[in-house]
Amino acid sequence: MASDLGCKIKSLRQSKRMTLDQLAEIARSSKSYIWALENREVPPQPSADKIFAIAAALGVTPEFLLTDRQAEPDDAVVDEAFYRRYKQMPPETKLRLRQILDAWDDQP
């Protein structure tokens, strides 16, 4: 039986139609490491950096991955993950996103 962390990672990865290779590449990890997290009853203990990278790749917060209160991410978790990603974007990318939102708001 996989750990709660492993079950969440696998479920999110599959719902996003990502392969182990794709998640590993985005999270800057190895395929075998992601597989071990998803499938081993006693998975390796990921560093904070690994948890943050995997969470970002899956569009959730690290807190969501590490707590057992929720099995599926809700809108608040997804919004928080987006905002954390947004805060790390270069200023020109933030400006473009704000312009897109402004244009979207102007539509009838």
N, C-alpha and C positions, 0 to 999 in steps of 0.2 A: 504494500500500500504506500503510495507516494505521500509526501508531506503536504500540509496545507499550502505552503509556498509553491511547491511543485505543481500541485493541482491548479492553482490560480494561474501560474505562468503558462502551463500547457493549454488551459481553457482559453485564455486571452489570445495566445499565439494562434491557436486553431481558429478562433472566431475571426481573426484578422487575416486568415488564410496565409499565414507565414510559415515557412519551413524552419526547421531547426537551424539550417545554414543561414537563412536570412536574419533570424533573430540574433544569432551569434555574431554575424557581421555588423549589424547595427549597434549591438550592445558591446562591441569590441571584446568578444569572448570567443571561446572555441565551441564547436558543435557538441563535443563530448561533455563539456562543462554544463551547457544548457540541458543536455539529455540527462545528466546526473541530477541536476536540480529538479527536473520534471519527474523523474522516475524512481529514484532511490528512496527507500523508506527513511534512511538517515542521509540526507543530502549533504554535500559540502557546505560549509558555512561561508556564504558570500560576504565580501567586504561591502561597506557602505557604498563605495564607488560602483561596484557591480550591481547592487540593488538599484541605485539611481539610474544607471545606464539601461538596465532591463526595464524598469518602470517607464522611463522616457520612451523607449522603443515600442512599448505596448500601449502608451497613451494613458497611463494611470500614475498615481502617486506612489512613492516608496511605502508610505504608511499603509496604503491599501494592500500592497503585497505582503506586508509584515504582520497585519492584524487578522484575526479570525472572525471579526464582527460581520463582515460582508463577504458573500461568495461572489457577487457580481458588482462591478463598479457602477455607481449611480452618477447622475449628472454632476453632482458636486465634485466627485473624484475626477471625472473627465475634465471639468472646467479648471480645477486646480492644476492638473497636469499641463493643460494648455497654457495657463497663465505662467507657470514656471518656465515652460519652453519659450514663451513670448519674451519674458524678462531677459533671457540669454541671447536673444536675437540682436544682430547689428542694428544701429539706429535707422539705416536706410530701409531695412526690411520692416521694422516697426512702422515707419512712415507709410510704406506701401500698403500694409495691412489696414492702417487707420483710414487711408484714402479709399480702399475697397469698401470698408464698412460705411463710410460717409456716403459713398455713391449708392450703396445698397439702401441706406436709409432714405435717400432722396427719391427712390422709385415709388410709384403709386401702388 
